[in-house]
Amino acid sequence: MAKKPTNVVANDIRDRNLGDIVSEKYLSYALSTIMSRSLPDLRDGLKPVHRRVLFAMSQLSLRPELAPKKSARVVGDVIGKYHPHGDQSVYDALVRLAQDFSVRYPLVDGQGNFGNIDGDNAAAMRYTESRLTAVAQLLLEGLDDDAVDFRPTYDGSETEPVVLPANFPNLLANGSSGIAVGMATNIPPHNVAELCDAMEHLIETPDCEIKDLLKFVKGPDFPTGGVLAEDKASIRQSYETGRGSFRVRAVWEVEKLKNEGWQIVVTEIPYQVAKSRLIEKIAELITNKKLPFLDDVVDESAEDVRVVLTPKNKAIDPELLMAQMFKSTDLETRFSLNMNVLEKGLVPRVLNLKEVLQQFIDHRQEVLVRRSKHRLQHIDHRLEVLAGFLIAYLNIDEVIHIIRTEDEPKPVMMKKFKLSDVQVEAILNMRLRSLRKLEEIEIKRENKELRDEKDELEKLIGSKARQMTAIKKQVRHIHDLFGPTTKLGKRRTEIGKAPTDIDIALHELIEKEPITVICSEKGWIRAMKGHLEQDKIDAISYKDGDGPKFALAVETTDKLVMFGTNGKFYTLGCEKLPPGRGFGEPVRLMIDLQTEADIVSIMKHDPDRKLLVAADDGRGFIVPEKEVLSQTRNGKQCLLVKDGVEAKVCTPAIGDSVACISDNRKLLIFPLEQVPEMTRGVGVILQKGGLADVKTFTYKQGLTFFSAGKERTETALKAWRGERAQAGMLPPNGFPKSKKFNGV
């Protein structure tokens, strides 16, 4: 039987504001996310999970020269001792450190399937093996020399380093990315040799500017190569502010074929782009006819990237084709720079390039001093021991006699020879075979070497100039290990120029094909292939309760302009219309047309044309068609309509006269010049008595309308000619009872 909950003692109940409690808890969560999960430490460039993975591997002695161990063993140690989180998250972190296409200088040497550039996942941790790389060894160098502080692990049973000594500029070399609470970081990888050159210059010239450092650091160096196609001024601004972006393009070349044919071969793709997804996207665009210059894409990659792009014909300009590819696909991407890092592992701040390099140098200086002091302590201890050995050597027989005869030889020896506790312990712990080593010359030689080393260390600890010289030597050593002539250190990302924008007309981006746009009374729209004859248009089927309303012949490169009863114009690209199979799709899914509104007219866009728009209250005006294009689904408001009033007409303003037919079936004709031209407004009164339909025409040619299905032209129009805003007269005999000029 379940126990009843213990009653809370009244004295333990605290009255607190709920807002204060939530704020406190959320702040704790935010700080935990920022400091323990998402942002890297500036000094070693690692997040806690990566640092713990490397430390656990070092504790398992997984050095580069030794055999690797199962990744599951490493993950088990990490989550059991240092990182109390899920095993899969830890393994994912380990996998990324081993991927040479994700990390510029891998920290883990993975054996087995660790994923690939196509985006495939790594094998399970029980199948893969791992060990540290030489780069990781540089990050760990000095851990046993008191180079950094240690802290207790989450359960207090072990200790772990707060930060690694990091004899390698890992933050900038491998980059980092992460999203915290209210902030994020995104740092691209760089070339270590360039970073070392910049740090040497910074050590020699502390007052240098960022533009001086950029003579060495050319820009990011991504593991997948590519071309950095960014303006130098933009690059400089990014590194000066710590925020910006870099445009990265794929590397491509034209490969000649027989009969003067050619194809494009992509050999390097932008960083963090999955090749398989890239090819799927290109194939999808080809299917949807969004890449009219491209005929096919084939992945011929083996160990190296080789993506073949086949043009539609050999007359196409390769530069134009690639400009289209860069614009439409991930063959060109932008990598955002946000150098938001933890200073000394505590304070998140966005730093510029100089600040990052300088604080790394400061960290190396602190590590150097701590390791020197640690070595100095060992030297002092050894010198003390050697002094005891020398006394023991000079009195070897007496020392042996005391050890053999005395029950407690230690205090006797301390008193007899004035030895310290450390010296006596060293003598007593010496093995018999080591007695032969107690030679005065050897003891004095080692003593002299240690004293010389001690003198150098004391000078180093007391002189910042000496420390900077030592750090400079370390930086030069890293430069030599990963120089531009080495396989790992050679720059992979080519430094290019900012590309010149190539203007590509819409008809060049979309395959031009004739289509017939069909829109029903209920607003279902579709695009039928070809320009259909009227009999085929009449034979088109519709949903039950629906019927024909609009049909117009256009090209896939055209734009449609729709005018709604709400007075708004909407724009649709013909290439985006659903195909003619079935009944199409509701146009309301493509534009934000209100439920109570309807479509008044649909026409092919002509920027040189003017339109006459009018509402059913008889008001209207002329608007240039180039002013009605909408860039959003929400449309562009043109004719302002009041409550209870709807837009009624949208017709091309052609000719010199306007014919209006009112709701009470009266016809009025007046000069077109009396209608003002506007881009937005209520308009002026065209005819009193409400408006049923409007038409523009040339007066001398007569007014044309449809009566009983036949076209009729009336030339004797003097009786209906008047001025704008008049009521008009009854139309001529035979005028459609529908009060529409088209008779419908």
Secondary structure, DSSP 8 states (H G I E B T S, - for coil): ---------GGG-----HHHHHHHHHHHHHHHHIIIIIS-BTTT---HHHHHHHHHHHHTT--TTS--EEHHHHHHHIIIII--S-HHHHHHHHHHHH-TTT-SS-SEEEES----TT------TTT-EEEE-HHHHHHHTTGGGT-S-EEE-TTSSSEEESS---SS-HHHHH-EEEE-SS-EEEE----HHHHHHHHHHHHH-TT--HHHHTTT--S---TT--EE---HHHHHHHHHHSEEEEEEE-EEEEEE-GGG-EEEEEEE--TT--HHHHHHHHHHHHHTT--TTEEEEEE--SSS--EEEEES-TTS-HHHHHHHHHHHSTTEEEEEEE-EEEETTTEEEE--HHHHHHHHHHHHHHHHHHHHHHHHHHHHHHHHHHHHHHHHHHTHHHHHHHHHH-SSHHHHHHHHHT--HHHHHHHHT--GGGGGG--HHHHHHHHHHHHHHHHHHHHHHH-HHHHHHHHHHHHHHHHHHT-TTSTTTS--SEE----------HHHHS---EEEEEEETT-EEEEEES---HHHHHT----TT--EEEEEEEETT-EEEEEETTSEEEEEEGGGS-BSSTT-EEGGGTS---TT--EEEEEE--TT-EEEEEETTSEEEEEEGGG---SSTT-EE-B---TT--EEEEEE--SSEEEEE-TTS-EEEEEGGGS-B-SSB--EE--SS--SEEEEE-GGG-EEEEETTEEEEE---GGGB--TT---B---TT--TT--TT--
